[in-house]
């Protein structure tokens, strides 16, 4: 019968879930939003028994999440309404004890990154990545040139945009780190510290992803380079990360 409260929560947040479903194919790197529910189900499947319900705080989280959803929907702000979902998921986790709190917190990664975050880094970060990648590519004999975030190889062009700053890779690897902490049974505080630290790995990983794209550009495979940056890099990291976690 523990499934019934979750069905009720799904009905209550059906407008938000519908918006998230639309955002997956439309938003930049929207497909990364599927990773969080996949990891939640995987973590729940490995959980032999639920946690002890802690119902003193549960109603506060549930009501706060529902209130945020209503305010966001009423004010025409879907981004605000979405924030209520992970808060209520945490509340229901505390109420039922299933899934455990650590697993429920993965719902935080089911919310798209606000577009304003990308504005904090553009265009300086993409331009720096472009210069470094061109230098690395030329070291391997390629004939590449960069101007700001624009990379050229002969008649082929690759323009980095704000979403190539590495924020979405940090989004992916932090939830992989959190999932690893769940599988190892790490305490909440330890998981928080490790997850915050692992976010820094997004910088070299993004540089590597752009460098691969630059080599593809030099080979004349512009479409492949764009596909690699949009989908290939994060998907490869997600697959390798899950395999590494599950086989350790």
C-alpha positions in Angstrom: 0.0 0.0 0.0 3.0 2.3 0.1 2.5 3.0 -3.6 -0.8 4.8 -3.0 0.8 8.0 -1.4 3.2 8.2 -4.3 0.3 7.9 -6.9 -1.5 10.7 -5.0 1.7 12.9 -5.1 2.0 12.2 -8.8 -1.5 13.4 -9.4 -0.9 16.5 -7.3 2.2 17.3 -9.3 0.8 16.2 -12.7 1.1 19.8 -14.2 4.7 19.9 -13.2 5.4 16.4 -14.5 3.8 17.3 -17.8 6.0 20.4 -18.1 9.1 18.3 -17.3 8.1 15.7 -19.9 7.9 18.5 -22.5 11.2 19.9 -21.4 13.1 16.7 -22.0 13.2 16.9 -25.8 13.0 20.7 -26.0 15.4 22.0 -23.4 19.2 22.0 -24.0 20.5 18.8 -22.5 16.9 18.0 -21.5 17.6 14.2 -21.8 19.9 14.4 -18.8 16.7 14.8 -16.7 16.0 11.2 -17.2 19.1 10.1 -15.4 17.8 11.1 -11.9 14.6 8.9 -12.0 16.6 6.0 -13.5 19.1 6.2 -10.6 16.2 6.6 -8.1 14.6 3.4 -9.3 18.0 1.6 -9.4 18.8 2.7 -5.8 15.3 1.7 -4.6 15.7 -1.7 -6.3 18.8 -2.3 -4.2 17.2 -1.2 -1.0 16.0 -4.3 0.8 14.0 -2.4 3.4 12.9 1.1 3.8 14.1 3.6 6.4 12.3 4.3 9.7 9.5 6.9 9.0 10.2 10.3 10.4 6.8 12.0 10.4 7.5 15.0 12.5 9.0 16.9 9.6 7.2 15.2 6.7 4.0 17.4 6.7 6.2 20.5 6.6 8.0 19.4 3.5 4.9 18.1 1.8 2.9 21.2 2.4 5.8 23.5 1.4 6.3 21.6 -1.8 2.6 21.8 -2.7 2.4 25.5 -1.8 5.4 26.3 -4.0 3.8 24.4 -6.9 0.5 26.4 -6.4 2.4 29.7 -6.2 4.4 28.9 -9.3 1.5 27.7 -11.4 -0.7 30.6 -10.2 2.0 33.1 -11.0 2.7 31.6 -14.4 6.3 30.6 -13.3 6.9 26.9 -14.2 10.4 27.1 -12.9 9.2 28.0 -9.4 6.4 25.3 -9.6 9.0 22.6 -10.4 10.9 23.4 -7.2 8.0 22.0 -5.2 8.4 18.5 -6.6 11.7 17.4 -5.0 10.6 19.1 -1.7 7.4 17.1 -1.6 9.3 13.9 -2.7 11.5 14.3 0.4 8.5 14.9 2.6 6.7 11.8 1.4 10.0 9.8 1.8 10.1 11.0 5.4 6.5 10.0 5.9 6.6 6.5 4.4 10.3 5.6 4.9 10.4 4.4 1.3 12.5 5.2 -0.5 15.1 6.3 2.1 15.9 10.0 2.3 19.2 9.7 0.4 17.4 8.1 -2.5 14.6 10.7 -2.4 17.1 13.5 -2.6 18.0 12.4 -6.1 14.8 14.1 -7.1 16.7 17.4 -6.9 18.4 16.4 -10.2 15.1 15.9 -11.9 14.7 19.7 -12.1 16.2 21.5 -15.1 19.1 23.9 -14.5 17.8 27.5 -14.6 19.0 29.3 -17.7 20.3 32.2 -15.6 23.1 29.9 -14.4 24.6 29.7 -17.8 24.6 33.5 -18.1 27.1 33.6 -15.2 29.8 32.0 -17.3 29.2 33.0 -20.9 31.1 33.9 -23.1 34.3 33.8 -21.1 34.3 30.1 -20.2 33.4 28.9 -23.7 36.1 31.2 -25.2 38.7 29.8 -22.8 37.7 26.2 -23.7 37.9 27.1 -27.4 41.4 28.5 -27.1 42.7 25.6 -25.1 41.1 23.0 -27.4 42.5 24.7 -30.5 46.0 24.7 -28.9 45.7 21.0 -28.1 44.3 20.2 -31.5 47.1 22.1 -33.3 49.6 20.2 -31.2 48.3 17.0 -32.9 48.9 18.6 -36.4 45.4 20.1 -37.0 45.0 23.5 -38.6 42.5 25.2 -36.2 41.7 28.8 -35.3 39.5 30.3 -32.6 37.8 33.7 -32.2 36.0 33.8 -28.9 33.7 30.7 -28.7 34.0 30.2 -32.5 36.3 27.5 -33.7 37.3 27.2 -37.4 39.0 24.5 -39.4 39.1 25.4 -43.1 35.5 26.0 -44.2 34.1 24.1 -41.1 32.9 26.0 -38.1 31.9 25.0 -34.5 30.5 27.6 -32.2 30.4 26.8 -28.5 27.3 28.1 -26.7 26.6 28.8 -23.0 25.6 25.2 -22.5 29.1 24.1 -23.3 30.5 25.6 -20.1 30.5 22.3 -18.3 27.5 23.0 -16.0 25.5 20.2 -17.4 28.4 17.7 -17.0 28.6 18.8 -13.3 24.9 18.1 -13.2 25.5 14.6 -14.4 28.6 13.6 -12.4 27.2 15.0 -9.1 24.2 12.8 -9.3 26.4 9.8 -10.2 28.5 10.7 -7.1 25.3 10.8 -5.0 24.1 7.5 -6.4 27.6 6.0 -5.5 27.2 7.3 -1.9 23.7 5.6 -1.7 25.1 2.3 -3.0 28.0 2.4 -0.5 25.8 3.5 2.4 27.7 6.7 3.0 26.3 9.2 5.6 24.5 12.2 4.4 27.2 14.7 5.3 29.9 12.7 3.7 27.8 12.4 0.5 27.3 16.2 0.5 31.0 16.9 0.8 32.1 14.4 -1.9 29.4 15.5 -4.3 30.4 19.1 -3.9 34.0 18.2 -4.5 33.4 16.0 -7.6 31.6 18.9 -9.4 35.0 20.3 -10.1 35.8 17.4 -12.3 33.3 18.9 -14.8 36.1 21.4 -15.8 38.6 18.9 -17.2 35.8 16.6 -18.5 34.3 19.5 -20.5 37.7 20.5 -21.9 38.2 16.9 -23.0 34.7 16.8 -24.6 35.4 20.0 -26.5 38.8 18.8 -27.6 37.3 15.6 -29.1 34.7 17.8 -30.8 37.5 20.0 -32.2 39.3 16.9 -33.6 36.1 15.8 -35.2 35.7 19.3 -36.7 39.3 19.1 -38.1 38.3 15.8 -39.7 35.3 17.5 -41.4 32.7 15.8 -39.2 30.9 19.0 -38.1 27.5 17.3 -37.4 29.2 14.5 -35.4 31.1 17.1 -33.4 27.8 18.9 -32.6 26.1 15.7 -31.7 29.0 14.7 -29.4 28.8 17.9 -27.5 25.0 17.8 -27.2 24.5 14.2 -26.4 27.5 12.0 -26.7 29.8 13.3 -23.9 27.3 13.3 -21.0 25.8 10.0 -22.1 29.1 8.3 -22.2 30.1 9.7 -18.8 26.7 8.5 -17.4 27.0 5.0 -18.8 30.7 4.6 -17.7 29.8 6.0 -14.3 27.0 3.6 -13.6 29.0 0.7 -14.8 31.9 1.7 -12.6 29.6 2.1 -9.5 27.8 -1.2 -10.1 31.0 -3.2 -10.7 33.0 -2.0 -7.7 
